[in-house]
């Protein structure tokens, strides 16, 4: 495209991973200016969810960790979906286990692979979601998509 990025805008970048009929979706939000409080809240929720992931943890507890940050930042009402879901046979399957959702009965186990993607959606503003693909390990987790994990890496210009 010949369109130029302007300040005060966001850029969404989506990648679909398809390896040997296993599929995952990866969506990143980049900023062409300083992130505002609501955007920092969404990224903080992502960090809180990642920090909660390890074997034996309830999937609902991971969702709660993300939701608590959103609520603390005043954007809890804008978080309108689960924190994540399993991946594998299609890019987006909100019922794939484990479901990182407030009502999920799932317990995380080593070897599980799923998206972590808390997001906010605000009328008149738009939305923001940053997706990571994560694998539960025996001692915690690995982020399989370690691209642009910090706010500094996601800010193209300020």
Secondary structure, DSSP 8 states (H G I E B T S, - for coil): ------TT-EEEEEEEEEETTEEEEEEEEEESS---HHHHHHHHHHHHHHHH-STT-BHHHHHHHHHHHHHHTT-GGG--S-SB-B-BSSS--TTSSS-BSTT---B--TT-EEEE--EEEETTTEEEE--EEEEE-SSSEEES--SS-SHHHHBS--
